[in-house]
Amino acid sequence: MNQAISRPTRVIADKCGHDTADDVPELQRALATGLTGTSQIVEDYETALAVLYGVRHVIAVSSGAASVTAALAGVRFQPGDEVIVAPTCPICTVLPILSLGLVPVFCDVAPDSFGLDPDDLQRCIGPRTCAVIEVPMWGYPIASHTTWASTRQAGIPLIQDLAHAHLTRLNGSWLAQHGDISCFSTHDCKFMSTGEGGFVMTDDDERASRIRAYTRFGNLTGETLGINLKLGGLQAALGLARSRQLESRLHQRQDNRRQLLERLDNPVIRELPLTPGGEANAYALLLQAVGHDGRELVHYQQRHGIPSDIGKYDNQPLYQLPLLAQYRRDCPNAARLLRSLTTVPLHPGLADDDLAYIAKVLNDYSPA
Ligand SMILES: *Cc1c(COP(=O)(O)O)cnc(C)c1O
């Protein structure tokens, strides 16, 4: 293959760093005052997040996977109980379900949405359902309020895995406020980075204390099960500094989204329709191929140096993976949705000419 011909004229980064000047004073404070998961800096980080999101309890944990595990520990279940989840989420959401001895039940999504289809949800709810997990992908809002109404009626807690959906809004409030427990990741590739890390939030006092105990070896009392999922002090220091940058970075991302959409003028590409009442956090731009296979668009943009998460992870309905094949339950909307999409970066590190380049590449595209 001729490298000179295949090399793109520009390579767009898939993420950008944070303003580290803000990090240093908090890191120094952590170094001076304590590095464990029970130190003051961790408490300060949790308080900052609780204020930002307007919730009663935030528990900082060591990863996004830890946040899903801890959220499940906050609900009551027996081994073999079922957790309803869409097959469009990353396997990272489902592995914690398996690791607790629970059984994933794959529920289809609504057409052109990552939210659960209300009719299929009713079919999936059974006597052994212990939780429903919603996973809004790439920060696009979903109709969590509708799911929450159904799960409340059925007496089942709704967990939202908001690893992608920091600051996503629905009907004038945070998406996080439309469920019983919300989990987040602050892995380096997410909306806010502490390197590795995550947090869980809930307004329910009893669930919060169960979650916190689980992350601290059951508070070492020997009464309840637990492991160590605590976040360390240095990560919390980064989180505290960066939680203050969250809203300005949100606005930069949303500006980038607006600018790209204004320039996009290609009838074979559209943005994934926004759920009514929802506001995307612009973690990525989700584009949908109109009337053709979205993988063609994915490969085209990759050839032009524009990264796509769907190109990177090859997202497919999870029951197609060997580990999860035994839980297969065909979800046609999910399969169609994943096959129609690509993502485009919107991070604050993009310059004006990056945005112009991305728009030009997308406008020049025509499917075979
Ligand atoms: C990244 C991610 C996770 C896992 O987060 P880690 O911090 O990498 O453990 C879980 N769920 C979703 C939806 C994710 O995107």
The ligand as a MOL file (V3000), in Angstrom:
LIG
                    3D

  0  0  0     0  0            999 V3000
M  V30 BEGIN CTAB
M  V30 COUNTS 15 15 0 0 0
M  V30 BEGIN ATOM
M  V30 1 C -15.8200 3.8680 30.5630 0
M  V30 2 C -17.0990 3.2750 30.9890 0
M  V30 3 C -17.1900 2.4520 32.1050 0
M  V30 4 C -15.9790 1.9950 32.8600 0
M  V30 5 O -15.2930 3.0590 33.4220 0
M  V30 6 P -13.7860 2.8090 33.9670 0
M  V30 7 O -13.4960 4.0740 34.6940 0
M  V30 8 O -12.9330 2.5970 32.7650 0
M  V30 9 O -13.8520 1.6170 34.8520 0
M  V30 10 C -18.4270 1.9890 32.5080 0
M  V30 11 N -19.5410 2.3210 31.8280 0
M  V30 12 C -19.5000 3.1030 30.7370 0
M  V30 13 C -20.7810 3.4740 30.0620 0
M  V30 14 C -18.2770 3.5950 30.2720 0
M  V30 15 O -18.2440 4.3700 29.1890 0
M  V30 END ATOM
M  V30 BEGIN BOND
M  V30 1 1 1 2
M  V30 2 1 2 3
M  V30 3 2 2 14
M  V30 4 1 3 4
M  V30 5 2 3 10
M  V30 6 1 4 5
M  V30 7 1 5 6
M  V30 8 2 6 7
M  V30 9 1 6 8
M  V30 10 1 6 9
M  V30 11 1 10 11
M  V30 12 2 11 12
M  V30 13 1 12 13
M  V30 14 1 12 14
M  V30 15 1 14 15
M  V30 END BOND
M  V30 END CTAB
M  END
